[in-house]
Amino acid sequence: MNDFNYRDDRLWCEDVPVEVIAGKVGTPFYLYSHKTLLQHFRVFDEALRDVPHIICYAAKANSNLAILRLFVKEGGGVDIVSGGELYRALQVGADPGKIVYSGVGKRVDEIDFALRSEILMFNVESSEELGVINERAGLMGRKARISLRINPDVDPKTHPHISTGLKSNKFGIDIEKSLEEYRRARTLPHVEIVGVDCHIGSQVTQISPFIDALERLKSLIGRLREEGIEIRYLDLGGGLGITYNEEMPPHPEEYARAVIESARDLKVTFIFEPGRVIVGNAGILVSRVLYTKSNGEKNFVIVDAGMNDLIRPSIYGSYHQVQPVVIRDRGSFLADVVGPICESGDFLAKGRMIPKLERGELIAVMSAGAYGFSMASNYNSRPRIAEVLVKDRKFHVVRKREEYADLTRGERVPAFLK
Ligand SMILES: *Cc1c(COP(=O)(O)O)cnc(C)c1O
């Protein structure tokens, strides 16, 4: 379900025609629907109504302040993976008591920032990190609340670059070593154990890997409790997939039902860290066709958005539907939709049967709300594009298009070169 629909052959976002926004802000730009964002958050939250839970939205999926603020206003927490994301979360008034901090490479200054901010907990990913957190908390005269991020060694059956819960992945602490690590954590004076955490991967489209991981965590929690280590939070991470093309991921209701059925009696507060499932289909990328050409074998549609704006097709081979913003009677052709970047890996769609697009017209790259803008770069010295949020009949620029001056901000030519 989303609020990008055609009316009289023109694409609208809620009650605003996409063409109108393009006319005002120029192209390319990301476009988000407030209504869809809100509904996706609420559906997830509602699905968990029967158990105590906190939804810590994974900021890295889309960290625009307006989007973070929307979920914070709904009572959500935030899953952060850097000091920068903590900064963003605090900027929008997130409750630190609902912030969890994941990631294998937390720096000392980031740990200090999180301790000062009194976040809910660190999801600790290694033995050394646990030692550093204990030390920094000691120096600050504080106690760090922690979970260990367990690597449960389950196969999430997703793209290899976004699977995180396999033994061969860099994430978390090996489940076999975790009991020992909890025992060690208990001896550390500046650490308070509060939970168990895992996150097995992203764009997971089956329930079974989640439940396999949960079963393993349940038995770990049982062992911990036998040893008198109290566990208050069970953080099951994010990773629920969405439909980009023909995937049939479980609905959040179905996912929640399976989780609750398996873990209802645990007496914990559940934490979830959804990212993609909330924002993925709540956003699109709007771009304009610059040129078309054919080399005899192949048709190319060259558009003004490139891999620096949306990198998922290039690095994961991801599928995003590409549609004209205005539907007309015309033929189709097999084409690559490519950007202006000087790389052959710069494409948004490859070998796609699409309507015969023409120079000057607008296209919509669908399902671009997650890992779109948040992965954008300035490669080829391209200013990062605008982000726009629609609510009902109005649109709001929630990040203005960068200017050339933004590209060189902070750069200096040293005196010896002058
Ligand atoms: C990326 C990430 C998430 C969010 O994953 P989605 O697939 O977007 O739901 C949640 N938790 C952690 C630790 C992550 O790294």
The ligand as a Gaussian input file, in Angstrom:
#p B3LYP/6-31G(d) Opt

LIG

0 1
 C       20.279000      -1.843000       8.742000
 C       19.867000      -2.267000      10.082000
 C       18.521000      -2.311000      10.441000
 C       17.399000      -2.009000       9.465000
 O       17.312000      -2.965000       8.473000
 P       16.074000      -2.951000       7.457000
 O       16.350000      -4.082000       6.556000
 O       16.094000      -1.650000       6.760000
 O       14.843000      -3.139000       8.268000
 C       18.182000      -2.660000      11.728000
 N       19.143000      -2.952000      12.646000
 C       20.455000      -2.936000      12.333000
 C       21.449000      -3.263000      13.370000
 C       20.866000      -2.599000      11.057000
 O       22.161000      -2.586000      10.756000

